[in-house]
Amino acid sequence: MFDFSKLIREIRVMAEKLSTWEVHSYLAGVCDYGSGYFIGQIRWW
């Protein structure tokens, strides 16, 4: 199982280092990839 709390903690650390727009673009890419991945998994069930 994937550890989301660890991922969120790492994103917060990165958010402090990066500028706001970089964080938003990164999160948008992660959400886009994640939603596409989960939709692909559901299709194969």
KEVOPA-65837 format. One record per residue (C-alpha): x, y, z; residue number from 0; residue in three letters. Coordinates in nm, 4 decimals. Example, Ala and Ser with C-alpha at 12.3 -4.5 7.8 and 13.67 -1.06 7.14 Angstrom:
<xx: 1.2300 yy: -0.4500 zz: 0.7800 num: 0 residuo: ALA>
<xx: 1.3670 yy: -0.1060 zz: 0.7140 num: 1 residuo: SER>
***
This chain:
<xx: 0.0000 yy: 0.0000 zz: 0.0000 num: 0 residuo: MET>
<xx: 0.1255 yy: 0.3465 zz: -0.0877 num: 1 residuo: PHE>
<xx: 0.2079 yy: 0.5753 zz: 0.2056 num: 2 residuo: ASP>
<xx: 0.0170 yy: 0.8978 zz: 0.1338 num: 3 residuo: PHE>
<xx: 0.1115 yy: 1.0644 zz: 0.4643 num: 4 residuo: SER>
<xx: 0.4783 yy: 1.0339 zz: 0.3705 num: 5 residuo: LYS>
<xx: 0.4062 yy: 1.1773 zz: 0.0250 num: 6 residuo: LEU>
<xx: 0.2152 yy: 1.4726 zz: 0.1722 num: 7 residuo: ILE>
<xx: 0.5011 yy: 1.5409 zz: 0.4137 num: 8 residuo: ARG>
<xx: 0.7525 yy: 1.5428 zz: 0.1278 num: 9 residuo: GLU>
<xx: 0.5307 yy: 1.7749 zz: -0.0767 num: 10 residuo: ILE>
<xx: 0.5121 yy: 2.0168 zz: 0.2167 num: 11 residuo: ARG>
<xx: 0.8908 yy: 2.0202 zz: 0.2450 num: 12 residuo: VAL>
<xx: 0.9182 yy: 2.0812 zz: -0.1303 num: 13 residuo: MET>
<xx: 0.6529 yy: 2.3533 zz: -0.1109 num: 14 residuo: ALA>
<xx: 0.8697 yy: 2.5460 zz: 0.1344 num: 15 residuo: GLU>
<xx: 1.1662 yy: 2.5284 zz: -0.1044 num: 16 residuo: LYS>
<xx: 0.9883 yy: 2.5935 zz: -0.4329 num: 17 residuo: LEU>
<xx: 0.7779 yy: 2.8837 zz: -0.5468 num: 18 residuo: SER>
<xx: 0.3991 yy: 2.8528 zz: -0.5420 num: 19 residuo: THR>
<xx: 0.3416 yy: 2.8084 zz: -0.9146 num: 20 residuo: TRP>
<xx: 0.5990 yy: 2.5283 zz: -0.9330 num: 21 residuo: GLU>
<xx: 0.4196 yy: 2.3429 zz: -0.6539 num: 22 residuo: VAL>
<xx: 0.0812 yy: 2.3871 zz: -0.8230 num: 23 residuo: HIS>
<xx: 0.2117 yy: 2.2668 zz: -1.1589 num: 24 residuo: SER>
<xx: 0.3734 yy: 1.9641 zz: -0.9896 num: 25 residuo: TYR>
<xx: 0.0554 yy: 1.8771 zz: -0.7984 num: 26 residuo: LEU>
<xx: -0.1520 yy: 1.9181 zz: -1.1156 num: 27 residuo: ALA>
<xx: 0.0765 yy: 1.6723 zz: -1.2938 num: 28 residuo: GLY>
<xx: 0.0600 yy: 1.4237 zz: -1.0057 num: 29 residuo: VAL>
<xx: -0.3209 yy: 1.4468 zz: -0.9870 num: 30 residuo: CYS>
<xx: -0.3463 yy: 1.4089 zz: -1.3639 num: 31 residuo: ASP>
<xx: -0.1233 yy: 1.1001 zz: -1.3624 num: 32 residuo: TYR>
<xx: -0.2935 yy: 0.9536 zz: -1.0549 num: 33 residuo: GLY>
<xx: -0.6462 yy: 0.9939 zz: -1.1887 num: 34 residuo: SER>
<xx: -0.5450 yy: 0.8457 zz: -1.5248 num: 35 residuo: GLY>
<xx: -0.3768 yy: 0.5529 zz: -1.3491 num: 36 residuo: TYR>
<xx: -0.6785 yy: 0.4760 zz: -1.1298 num: 37 residuo: PHE>
<xx: -0.9207 yy: 0.5046 zz: -1.4238 num: 38 residuo: ILE>
<xx: -0.6999 yy: 0.2611 zz: -1.6159 num: 39 residuo: GLY>
<xx: -0.7051 yy: 0.0164 zz: -1.3236 num: 40 residuo: GLN>
<xx: -1.0843 yy: 0.0350 zz: -1.2942 num: 41 residuo: ILE>
<xx: -1.1255 yy: -0.0304 zz: -1.6683 num: 42 residuo: ARG>
<xx: -0.9369 yy: -0.3590 zz: -1.6439 num: 43 residuo: TRP>
<xx: -1.1509 yy: -0.4979 zz: -1.3587 num: 44 residuo: TRP>
***
